[in-house]
Amino acid sequence: MKAFVIQHDNPKDTWFYQVATNYTKLNFDYCMADRFKENKDWQFFESYSPVDYCLEDFEYTIVVKPGVIFPYSFFQRAIESKLRKYRKTTVGPSTIYDSNKELPPEGTLNVKYKFPYIDGTNADTFSMTHDQGTDMVLANSNLSYVVHNEIPEPKYSLNKPIEWAMTVSSGFYINYILDAGGFDTNTIINHADISKGSLEVRKYTIENWNGLNYLSWLDHLYKKFPLLNVFNGKQFRRGHSATHNVLDHMKEKWSEKAWIEHWHKYQKCTHNYYYCNFADTKSLKRIFKRFHAPYYGSVFWYDGALKRMPANINKTSEQSYANAKQFMQTIVDYNPSMLVYGSDHCCANFNGITASDALASMQQDTRKNLWRFIV
């Protein structure tokens, strides 16, 4: 087991302090979403007393201040494998305590990443440092998921094929759902995303890729759209291990012949493209309004959009929870029988249940249940 602790040195019951705390939580606790069958051996704590040791029964304990952005994805990629060398390891603004008392007492792990810190001490410090949060929003909003970053296992429970689908423009997760439910060339596919660049790349891919050798197509995309290099960095391209994991799974899922048949049929569907921040339910309502009467055989894959910074900017955890419920209510108001695929603002996942059932299950704040105070 592993522990993640937010150390409240001078707790303030102000909205900006709570916003800063929420930023710290949402950038780490989404590991509970179980991407690539990651282990769930994490427990999450807050403390008003100093924590300068490894919590009992844990392998190691990460201690951070409220407002420090300690991203789980970066931890997993660049930090985790280099731990367990010291009883106390300093990593940027955080400290990691190991349970092994036979290790050398103290050391530092140098990383290139500069951890953002939104200082919620008072209104002035929050204002002066919040640009670091805004930078994260811009980075999230321009990231182009040319490959989805999880292994899909979608469930489909309707008694007819899919007539209508909405999806973020991220890789090929929607194709797994379409395969599970069945579809034809009359199926309407609506691509909605906060990243305009991602929408453009998705549209170009659907219109021009022949379905063969996606790694070569990725090479082409990065030449065709140079800003992909700026916003994606080393992610979602040749040599990125998670990308290869996903593409390898697609080859296991479909034979080359089966995939080409699927892809060509998918290309012939009606494809619509909409810019949308899912935190803005008015924008989502405007899109739904275009379709008038809802289709019974409908699906919506929105993945972890409600956990990303664009959906949580300037929100406390309670407000993030309220926003997730409002999002689901908007879907229910349009089509309560639509099957949803995605998560709430924290660790609840919905895999092919109706929007009305998903909303009914959102009676408790999953983040509030996840975090405990050390007494």
C-alpha positions in Angstrom: 0.0 0.0 0.0 1.1 3.6 -0.7 -0.1 6.8 0.9 -0.5 10.3 -0.4 -0.8 13.0 2.2 -1.8 16.7 1.9 -0.1 18.5 4.8 -2.2 21.5 5.9 0.3 23.7 7.7 -2.0 26.8 8.0 -5.4 25.6 7.0 -7.7 28.4 5.7 -11.4 28.0 5.2 -11.4 30.3 2.2 -12.6 29.5 -1.3 -9.2 30.0 -2.8 -7.5 27.7 -0.3 -10.1 25.1 -1.1 -9.6 25.6 -4.8 -5.8 25.1 -4.4 -6.4 22.0 -2.4 -8.7 20.7 -5.1 -6.1 21.2 -7.7 -3.7 19.0 -5.7 -6.2 16.3 -5.2 -7.5 16.0 -8.8 -4.0 15.9 -10.3 -3.2 12.7 -8.3 -6.3 10.8 -7.2 -7.5 10.1 -10.7 -5.1 7.1 -10.6 -8.1 5.4 -9.1 -9.6 5.4 -12.6 -7.6 2.2 -13.2 -6.0 2.9 -16.6 -4.1 -0.1 -18.0 -5.2 -2.0 -14.9 -3.0 0.1 -12.7 -2.8 -1.1 -9.1 -5.2 0.7 -6.7 -2.9 0.4 -3.7 -3.2 4.0 -2.8 -4.9 5.7 0.1 -5.4 9.4 0.4 -5.1 11.5 3.6 -5.1 15.1 4.8 -3.4 16.2 8.0 -3.4 19.3 10.2 -0.4 17.9 12.1 3.2 17.5 10.7 3.8 14.2 8.8 7.5 13.5 8.7 7.5 9.7 8.5 6.1 6.9 6.5 2.6 6.0 7.7 2.4 2.6 9.3 1.6 -0.3 7.0 2.5 1.6 3.8 5.5 1.1 1.5 6.1 4.8 1.2 4.2 8.0 1.9 4.2 11.1 -0.3 3.7 14.4 1.5 2.8 17.6 -0.3 1.4 21.1 0.5 -2.1 22.2 -0.7 -1.8 23.8 -4.1 1.3 21.7 -5.2 0.6 20.0 -8.5 2.1 16.6 -8.2 0.7 14.8 -11.2 0.2 11.1 -11.0 1.1 10.5 -14.6 4.5 12.2 -14.1 5.0 10.3 -10.8 4.4 7.0 -12.5 6.5 7.8 -15.5 9.5 9.5 -14.0 9.6 9.1 -10.2 8.2 5.8 -9.0 10.9 3.5 -10.4 13.6 5.7 -8.8 12.3 5.6 -5.2 13.1 3.3 -2.3 16.7 4.4 -2.0 16.4 6.7 1.0 14.2 6.8 4.1 13.5 10.5 3.2 13.6 11.6 -0.4 13.0 15.2 -1.5 11.4 15.6 -4.9 10.8 19.2 -5.8 8.4 20.7 -3.2 7.4 17.3 -1.9 8.8 14.7 0.5 8.6 10.9 0.2 9.1 8.8 3.3 10.0 5.1 2.9 9.1 2.3 5.4 12.5 0.6 5.1 14.5 1.7 8.1 17.7 0.1 6.8 17.9 2.6 3.9 20.3 5.7 4.1 18.5 8.5 6.0 18.1 11.2 3.3 18.6 12.1 -0.3 17.2 14.1 -3.2 15.7 13.0 -6.5 16.3 15.6 -9.2 13.7 15.8 -11.9 13.4 18.3 -14.8 9.7 18.9 -14.1 9.0 22.2 -12.3 6.0 21.4 -10.1 3.4 24.2 -10.3 2.3 25.6 -7.0 -0.9 27.6 -6.4 -0.4 29.3 -3.1 -3.7 29.6 -1.2 -2.3 31.4 1.8 -4.3 34.5 1.0 -6.1 36.2 -1.8 -2.9 38.0 -3.0 -0.7 34.9 -3.1 -3.5 32.9 -4.8 -3.9 35.6 -7.5 -0.1 35.9 -8.0 0.4 32.1 -8.5 -2.8 31.1 -10.2 -1.3 31.7 -13.6 0.4 28.3 -13.1 -3.1 26.7 -12.9 -4.1 28.7 -16.0 -1.1 27.3 -17.9 -2.2 23.8 -17.0 -5.7 24.6 -18.4 -4.1 25.8 -21.7 -1.9 22.7 -21.9 -4.8 20.4 -21.3 -7.0 22.2 -23.8 -4.5 22.0 -26.6 -3.4 18.4 -26.0 -4.3 16.2 -28.9 -5.1 12.6 -27.9 -4.3 11.1 -31.3 -4.4 7.8 -29.5 -6.6 7.0 -26.5 -4.7 6.2 -23.4 -6.5 3.2 -21.8 -7.5 -0.3 -22.8 -11.2 -0.2 -23.6 -13.6 -2.9 -22.3 -16.9 -1.3 -23.1 -20.2 -2.9 -22.2 -23.4 -2.5 -24.3 -26.8 -3.3 -23.0 -29.3 -1.9 -25.5 -31.4 -4.2 -27.6 -30.6 -2.5 -30.9 -27.5 -1.2 -32.7 -26.0 2.3 -32.2 -27.8 5.0 -34.1 -26.1 8.0 -32.5 -22.8 8.5 -30.8 -21.0 11.4 -29.1 -17.3 11.1 -28.4 -14.3 13.1 -27.4 -11.8 13.2 -30.2 -9.3 10.9 -28.5 -8.1 7.9 -30.5 -10.3 4.9 -31.1 -12.2 4.2 -27.9 -15.4 5.0 -29.6 -14.7 2.3 -32.2 -14.6 -0.3 -29.5 -18.0 0.9 -28.3 -19.4 0.8 -31.9 -18.0 -2.7 -32.3 -19.7 -3.8 -29.1 -23.1 -2.3 -29.9 -23.1 -2.7 -33.7 -23.6 0.2 -36.1 -24.0 0.9 -39.8 -23.3 3.7 -42.3 -26.4 5.6 -41.1 -25.0 6.0 -37.6 -24.3 9.6 -36.7 -21.0 10.3 -34.9 -20.6 13.6 -33.1 -17.1 14.6 -32.1 -17.0 17.1 -29.2 -13.8 18.4 -27.6 -12.3 21.3 -25.9 -9.2 21.0 -28.1 -9.9 22.5 -31.5 -6.6 21.1 -32.8 -7.7 17.6 -31.7 -11.0 18.0 -33.6 -9.1 19.1 -36.7 -6.7 16.2 -36.6 -9.6 13.7 -36.0 -11.5 15.1 -39.0 -8.4 14.9 -41.2 -7.7 11.3 -40.0 -11.3 10.1 -40.7 -11.3 11.7 -44.1 -7.8 10.6 -45.2 -6.4 7.6 -43.3 -6.7 4.3 -45.1 -6.8 2.3 -41.9 -3.3 0.7 -42.3 -0.1 1.2 -40.3 -1.2 3.9 -37.8 2.3 4.5 -36.6 3.3 5.7 -40.0 0.1 7.8 -40.1 1.2 9.3 -36.7 4.5 10.3 -38.3 2.5 12.0 -41.1 0.3 13.8 -38.6 3.2 15.3 -36.7 4.5 16.7 -40.0 1.1 17.8 -41.3 0.2 19.6 -38.0 3.5 20.9 -36.5 1.8 22.2 -33.3 1.2 18.6 -32.3 5.0 18.6 -31.5 4.5 21.6 -29.2 1.4 20.5 -27.3 1.9 16.7 -27.2 5.7 16.6 -26.5 6.8 13.0 -26.3 3.3 11.6 -25.7 1.0 9.8 -28.3 3.7 9.1 -30.9 6.1 6.5 -32.1 8.3 5.5 -29.1 5.7 6.4 -26.5 5.1 3.1 -24.6 1.5 3.8 -23.7 0.7 4.5 -27.4 2.3 1.2 -28.4 0.3 -0.6 -25.7 -2.9 0.8 -27.1 -2.1 0.0 -30.7 -0.9 -3.5 -29.8 -4.3 -4.1 -28.2 -6.1 -2.9 -31.2 -4.2 -5.5 -33.3 -5.4 -8.1 -30.8 -8.9 -6.9 -30.9 -9.2 -6.8 -34.7 -7.5 -8.7 -37.4 -6.2 -6.4 -40.2 -9.1 -7.4 -42.4 -11.7 -6.9 -39.7 -10.3 -3.5 -38.8 -10.3 -2.3 -42.4 -13.9 -3.3 -42.8 -14.8 -1.6 -39.6 -12.8 1.6 -40.4 -14.2 2.0 -43.9 -17.8 1.6 -42.6 -17.0 4.1 -39.9 -15.7 6.6 -42.4 -19.0 6.4 -44.3 -21.0 7.4 -41.2 -22.1 11.0 -40.8 -19.5 12.8 -38.7 -20.1 16.1 -37.0 -17.5 18.2 -35.1 -18.2 20.5 -32.2 -16.0 22.6 -29.9 -17.2 22.1 -26.4 -15.9 22.4 -22.8 -18.1 19.9 -20.9 -17.9 22.1 -17.8 -20.1 24.5 -19.8 -23.4 22.8 -19.8 -25.0 25.6 -21.9 -22.6 24.7 -24.7 -23.5 21.0 -24.4 -27.2 21.9 -24.4 -26.8 23.8 -27.6 -25.2 20.8 -29.3 -28.0 18.5 -28.1 -30.6 21.0 -29.3 -29.4 20.5 -32.8 -30.6 16.9 -32.8 -34.1 17.6 -31.5 -35.7 14.1 -30.8 -33.1 11.8 -29.2 -32.3 8.4 -30.6 -32.8 5.3 -28.5 -29.6 3.6 -29.5 -27.3 6.4 -28.3 -23.9 6.3 -26.6 -21.6 9.0 -25.2 -17.9 8.5 -24.4 -16.5 11.5 -22.6 -13.7 9.6 -20.8 -12.1 11.6 -17.9 -13.0 15.1 -19.2 -14.7 16.0 -15.9 -11.4 15.3 -14.0 -9.2 17.5 -16.2 -8.3 21.0 -15.3 -10.5 22.7 -17.9 -13.5 21.3 -16.1 -12.2 22.3 -12.6 -10.7 25.7 -13.0 -11.4 27.8 -9.9 -13.6 25.1 -8.4 -13.5 23.6 -5.0 -13.9 19.8 -4.8 -17.6 20.3 -3.8 -18.1 22.5 -6.9 -16.4 19.9 -9.1 -18.9 17.3 -7.7 -21.8 19.7 -8.4 -20.5 20.3 -11.9 -20.3 16.5 -12.6 -23.9 16.1 -11.5 -25.0 19.0 -13.7 -23.2 17.5 -16.7 -25.0 14.2 -16.2 -28.3 16.0 -15.6 -27.9 17.7 -18.9 -27.5 14.3 -20.7 -30.5 12.9 -18.8 -32.7 15.9 -19.8 -31.8 15.2 -23.5 -31.9 11.4 -23.4 -32.1 9.5 -20.1 -31.6 6.1 -21.9 -28.3 7.2 -23.5 -25.4 4.9 -22.4 -22.5 6.8 -20.9 -18.8 5.9 -20.8 -16.6 8.0 -18.6 -16.1 9.1 -15.0 -17.3 11.6 -12.5 -15.0 14.3 -11.1 -13.0 11.7 -9.2 -13.0 7.9 -9.1 -16.5 6.7 -10.2 -16.5 5.1 -13.6 -19.6 4.5 -15.8 -19.2 1.8 -18.4 -22.3 1.5 -20.5 -25.0 2.3 -18.0 -27.8 4.7 -18.8 -27.4 8.4 -18.0 -30.4 8.2 -15.7 -28.8 5.4 -13.7 -25.4 7.2 -13.6 -27.1 10.3 -12.2 -28.9 8.3 -9.6 -25.6 6.8 -8.5 -24.1 10.2 -8.0 -25.6 10.8 -4.6 -22.3 11.0 -2.8 -19.1 12.9 -3.5 -16.7 10.1 -4.4 -13.7 12.4 -3.6 -15.1 13.1 -0.1 -15.3 9.3 0.5 -11.8 8.8 -0.9 -9.9 11.2 1.4 -9.5 10.8 5.1 -8.1 13.0 7.8 -5.2 11.7 10.0 -6.2 12.1 13.6 
